[in-house]
Amino acid sequence: MNGNTWLIGCGNMAQDYAKVLRQLEVQFTIIGRGEVSASLFEDSLGLKVERGGLESFLHGKPHLPSHAIVSVGIENLASCTSSLAELGIKKILVEKPAGLDASEINDLAAVSNENEVNVYVAYNRRFYSSVIEARKLIEEDGGVRSFNFEFTEWSHEIETLQKAAGVKERWVFGNSSHVIDLAFFLGGKPVEVSAFHGGSLDWHPASSVFTGAGRTIDGKLFSYCANWDAPGRWGLEFCTKNYRLIFRPMETLQVMRKGSVSIEAMSFEGQDLDNDFKPGLFLQTKAFLEDNEHDDLCMLSDHVEMLPFYSQIAGY
């Protein structure tokens, strides 16, 4: 494990990271900006927050850490991560989607490459215990043969959220990409997508209904759907030779076996971690802090490759 870590941000997600870092017995410094969020953080966890934001903190010329975790608002993810990369911090974990839009994310990638920094995008669902168990079954059964996913969002709740300008207008990047990333993480990277979208919402004028299909780099076929103006929920299904693996909700794993229509709820190791901490966050953070590279983390370069597909699916 590393010697020191900076945790940038002190909102709810940063609190979740702090709980993990404390459990891992990692030395870390929390850098916040707002007085209200800093006080709430300190009251909740009993940990000191350096106030005034990253720029103010850097005026004190602090010793640079080996790692940094960026957990600020979406509108500030790219600028904050770029500043850390320019400082020379070599390993950075940034909350998804790493920027407000494709332009910001691509600019961040350029900065990280120029400074030879390894930036990872925090798609913690890759580290769900349900996903780890599914990967074992997929490998044992010869791989995924096809898959489908749904990323329906609850529009009636999202429309009332107070977010910075531009955040809700790119909600597929900022939220739905959790589902899409996991679909292609387990099923394989896409090389072709036929996307259809229609409708619009006041907070998401580009589209509100989504459907499409495509194939992966290994020739596996997939389909997807979502309707943000109707009831629904996130979900994924992966078909192997003998199993249909169902994530609905995504923290759980259900299996339909060949020759049966019964759906069996699976139990698996690691469920305690997903109960004690935000699901997937403990193993994701541990993987990030380890000295060796971890293939399951989402590298920023891989995320950039996916952006055209996200835009195509979303209608951006």
PyMOL commands that set and color helices and strands:
alter all, ss='L'
color gray80, all
select helices_A, chain A and resi 12-23+35-45+53-58+74-87+102-114+124-127+129-140+155-158+168-187+271-276+281-289+300-314
alter helices_A, ss='H'
color red, helices_A
select strands_A, chain A and resi 5-8+28-31+49-50+67-70+91-95+118-122+146-151+190-198+209-216+221-227+234-239+243-247+254-257+263-265+298-299
alter strands_A, ss='S'
color yellow, strands_A
deselect
rebuild
show_as cartoon
